[in-house]
Amino acid sequence: MKRVNSIWAVILFMMAGCGGSSKSGSESDTFITVDVKSSYPKKELILQDFMDVEYIPLETSKDFLTQGFVQAIGKNIIIVKNFVRDGNIFNYKF
């Protein structure tokens, strides 16, 4: 009896799984197409709009060291990324 019930359950799952899905609209509605040859206006992104930004004053002595990859060095700024891949980017101004 258990075997018959198991067979019916398997058949029921197969029939339910093989049913066609009803799509509303055409396939072109589901894909976003971007013309890469076209020139688009540049958009300025502000970090505070989509990330949590926190400014922390650091030690100001000449012996201060940090661990990380130096990404950029400017006249008054140093940008450093952590060794750990946690997404932290450090911006040092002097």
Secondary structure, DSSP 8 states (H G I E B T S, - for coil): -HHHHHHHHHHHHHHHHTS-----S-GGGT-----TTS--------HHHHS---------STT----SEEEEE-SSEEEEE-SSSS--EEEEE-
